[in-house]
Amino acid sequence: MLYMIYSTDVENSLEKRLATRPAHLERLVALKEQNRLFAAGPLPAIDSKDPGSAGFTGSLVIAEFDSLEAAQQWADADPYIAAGVYAHSVVKPYKKVLP
């Protein structure tokens, strides 16, 4: 089943984000290689594809997991949490309808 993981950044997270990004992306690439990743990306702090120093307010991941508990465990192990980038994450089941 698909689950969405919506994570909210702490204030002024950009420097921590950039330092931890390789480890964060490594986990997403692993999901992609397992054909479990539906979508993933950051939420720009301003209305721009490249927000520059404005940074990001959070991230969204939609991926396949065996259970809500497994999705929560995966989210809790994100390097962005350990680095203090994310203030918190919300994990919920997701049902793709369109397109």
C-alpha positions as CSV (number, residue, x, y, z in Angstrom):
1,M,0.0,0.0,0.0
2,L,1.1,3.6,-0.6
3,Y,1.7,6.0,2.3
4,M,2.4,9.7,2.3
5,I,5.1,11.1,4.6
6,Y,4.7,14.8,5.1
7,S,7.5,16.4,7.1
8,T,7.8,19.9,8.3
9,D,11.2,21.7,8.6
10,V,12.4,23.6,11.7
11,E,13.1,27.3,11.1
12,N,16.3,28.1,9.2
13,S,16.8,24.5,8.2
14,L,18.6,25.1,4.9
15,E,22.2,24.7,6.1
16,K,21.4,21.4,8.0
17,R,19.4,20.2,5.0
18,L,22.2,20.7,2.5
19,A,24.7,19.0,4.9
20,T,22.5,16.0,5.3
21,R,21.0,15.8,1.8
22,P,23.2,13.0,0.5
23,A,22.2,10.6,3.3
24,H,18.6,11.6,2.9
25,L,18.6,11.0,-0.9
26,E,20.4,7.7,-0.5
27,R,17.3,6.3,1.2
28,L,15.0,7.6,-1.5
29,V,17.1,6.2,-4.2
30,A,16.9,2.8,-2.5
31,L,13.1,3.0,-2.5
32,K,13.2,4.0,-6.2
33,E,15.4,1.0,-7.1
34,Q,13.0,-1.3,-5.3
35,N,10.1,0.3,-7.4
36,R,8.5,1.5,-4.2
37,L,8.8,5.2,-4.7
38,F,5.8,7.1,-6.2
39,A,6.9,10.7,-5.6
40,A,9.3,12.6,-3.4
41,G,10.5,16.2,-3.1
42,P,10.9,19.3,-1.0
43,L,8.4,22.1,-0.4
44,P,10.0,25.4,-1.4
45,A,9.5,28.3,1.1
46,I,8.6,30.6,-1.8
47,D,6.8,30.3,-5.1
48,S,9.8,29.1,-7.0
49,K,11.3,25.9,-8.3
50,D,14.7,27.1,-6.9
51,P,14.0,29.0,-3.7
52,G,17.7,29.7,-3.1
53,S,18.4,31.0,0.4
54,A,14.7,31.1,1.2
55,G,15.0,27.3,1.6
56,F,12.3,24.8,2.2
57,T,9.4,24.3,4.6
58,G,9.3,20.6,4.5
59,S,9.1,17.5,2.3
60,L,6.6,15.0,0.8
61,V,7.3,11.4,0.1
62,I,4.8,8.9,-1.3
63,A,6.0,5.4,-1.3
64,E,4.9,1.8,-0.9
65,F,5.4,0.0,2.5
66,D,4.0,-3.2,4.0
67,S,2.1,-1.3,6.7
68,L,1.6,2.0,8.4
69,E,4.0,0.9,11.1
70,A,6.7,0.1,8.5
71,A,6.1,3.5,6.9
72,Q,6.4,5.3,10.3
73,Q,9.6,3.4,11.1
74,W,11.1,4.4,7.8
75,A,10.1,8.1,8.3
76,D,11.5,8.1,11.9
77,A,14.8,6.9,10.6
78,D,15.3,9.7,8.1
79,P,18.7,11.4,8.5
80,Y,16.9,14.8,8.4
81,I,15.3,13.9,11.8
82,A,18.7,13.0,13.3
83,A,20.2,16.2,11.9
84,G,17.4,18.4,13.3
85,V,16.0,19.4,9.8
86,Y,12.5,18.1,10.5
87,A,10.4,19.3,13.4
88,H,7.9,16.4,12.8
89,S,6.5,14.0,10.3
90,V,3.0,12.8,9.6
91,V,2.5,9.4,8.0
92,K,-0.9,8.4,6.5
93,P,-2.2,5.8,4.0
94,Y,-2.5,7.2,0.5
95,K,-4.8,6.1,-2.3
96,K,-3.9,7.1,-5.8
97,V,-7.0,7.9,-7.8
98,L,-5.8,10.1,-10.7
99,P,-4.1,10.2,-13.2
